[in-house]
Every structure is written in structure tokens, then in C-alpha cells.
Amino acid sequence: MAMAPLGLLSRGEKAEIVEIKGQVDYGHRTGKNHLCHAEDMGLRIGKLVEMLNNEGRGPILLKVDESRIALSRGMAMKIMVKRQ
């Protein structure tokens, strides 16, 4: 099955994280890696996630294990997943 950005999942879809791409500029913390930031939130390669809300223009809402995580759309587009 092909990979897709996490930000393209629809509500209720489940997927496995397979890759986290790129770097981001956090102002004074220029170059902080998306991988580090994602791992800080419990998003790691191999984790299963469920899209809870991906409507509108604001952040998306994911279920990871028993937690709910809000994630910016920009970051969600850097996380590659395989739909289940």
C-alpha cells in the first residue's frame, strides 16, 4: 500500500507512521528536527494513529495509544503513513 501524508487522512481512518520528513524553523530554535518534535508528542515510526478530526483550517486531532494529540497541518503533512 502506498504512503500518504498524515494530513490527508479522513476522520476515522487509521494508519501506521512510516516516516517523518524535514526540518522546521522555530525562530530561535532554527533547524529543530520534525522527528524530535513528533517523538516528544509520542509520534514514532511504527505507531498506529487514528484521525479524530481533520476539518476546517485549524489543527488536526489524532488518537495515539490512549491519548489525543492536536497537530498542526504543516507538521501532519511531513509525517508519512500507510493506511490500515
C-alpha positions as CSV (number, residue, x, y, z in Angstrom):
1,M,0.0,0.0,0.0
2,A,1.3,3.5,-0.9
3,M,2.4,6.1,1.7
4,A,0.5,9.3,2.1
5,P,0.9,12.4,4.4
6,L,-0.9,12.1,7.7
7,G,-2.7,15.4,6.9
8,L,-4.7,13.7,4.1
9,L,-6.4,11.1,6.2
10,S,-10.1,11.4,6.7
11,R,-12.0,11.2,10.0
12,G,-12.0,7.6,11.3
13,E,-9.1,6.4,9.2
14,K,-6.3,4.5,10.9
15,A,-2.7,4.4,9.7
16,E,0.8,3.4,10.7
17,I,3.6,6.0,10.8
18,V,6.4,5.0,8.4
19,E,8.4,8.2,8.0
20,I,8.8,11.7,9.4
21,K,10.4,14.2,7.0
22,G,12.1,17.6,7.0
23,Q,13.1,20.3,9.3
24,V,11.3,23.3,10.7
25,D,12.3,26.8,11.7
26,Y,11.0,27.6,15.3
27,G,12.5,31.1,15.3
28,H,15.3,31.0,18.0
29,R,15.4,27.2,17.7
30,T,16.2,27.1,13.9
31,G,16.5,23.7,12.4
32,K,14.8,21.7,15.1
33,N,14.0,18.4,13.6
34,H,10.4,17.3,13.0
35,L,11.4,13.9,14.1
36,C,12.4,15.2,17.6
37,H,9.2,17.3,18.0
38,A,7.0,14.4,16.8
39,E,8.7,12.0,19.2
40,D,8.2,14.5,22.1
41,M,4.4,14.0,21.4
42,G,4.6,10.2,21.2
43,L,4.5,10.0,17.4
44,R,7.1,7.5,16.3
45,I,7.7,5.3,13.3
46,G,5.6,2.1,13.7
47,K,2.9,3.8,15.9
48,L,-0.7,3.3,14.8
49,V,-2.8,6.5,14.8
50,E,-6.5,7.3,14.2
51,M,-7.7,10.5,12.7
52,L,-10.3,12.0,15.0
53,N,-10.8,15.4,13.3
54,N,-9.4,16.8,10.1
55,E,-11.9,19.5,9.3
56,G,-11.5,23.2,8.8
57,R,-8.2,25.1,8.7
58,G,-7.0,24.6,12.2
59,P,-5.0,21.8,13.8
60,I,-5.9,18.1,13.3
61,L,-6.8,15.8,16.2
62,L,-5.3,12.3,16.4
63,K,-5.6,9.4,18.7
64,V,-2.3,7.7,19.6
65,D,-2.5,4.9,22.0
66,E,-5.0,6.2,24.6
67,S,-4.0,9.9,24.1
68,R,-5.5,12.6,21.9
69,I,-3.0,14.9,20.2
70,A,-3.5,18.2,18.4
71,L,-1.1,18.6,15.5
72,S,-0.6,21.5,13.0
73,R,-1.5,20.8,9.4
74,G,2.1,21.7,8.3
75,M,3.6,19.1,10.6
76,A,1.0,16.5,9.7
77,M,2.0,16.8,6.0
78,K,5.6,15.9,7.0
79,I,4.5,12.6,8.6
80,M,4.1,9.8,6.1
81,V,1.7,7.0,6.9
82,K,0.4,3.7,5.5
83,R,-3.4,3.4,5.7
84,Q,-4.7,0.4,7.6
